[in-house]
Amino acid sequence: MKYCSIGEAASKLNIPESTIRYYEKKGLLPLMERDGAGRRLFSEDQMALLETVMRLKNTLMPISKIKQYVDWVIEGSSTNDRRLDMMTKHKQAVLAQIALMTESLIGIDVKIARYTKRKHEEKEGLE
């Protein structure tokens, strides 16, 4: 099995090593393997879990809910229904957040257009 170091894992995901250490401390990366010197070793499975944790965190899922999800993953297939329910609800929350952000972005674009127009009008007035 191929492993990567914490530095390689951090580089692949473009996150600081400290973030990975924090996630492990919070229990989001259980069953972490280590080498003889105690350095973290990331298997393909650990990298896949870390990527999932990052996706959930990036979509504003609280650490406590991510921890619950990870615990269910460790429990096994008997928790598939709970995981499906959690992911379905989280998807709906993400879609609602996207809709809100899209609506807000439209308002920001209106402001940008207004200030751009004023800037051009002021520039034309000076000529």
Order of alpha helices (4+ residues) and beta strands (2+ residues): alpha-alpha-beta-beta-alpha-alpha-alpha
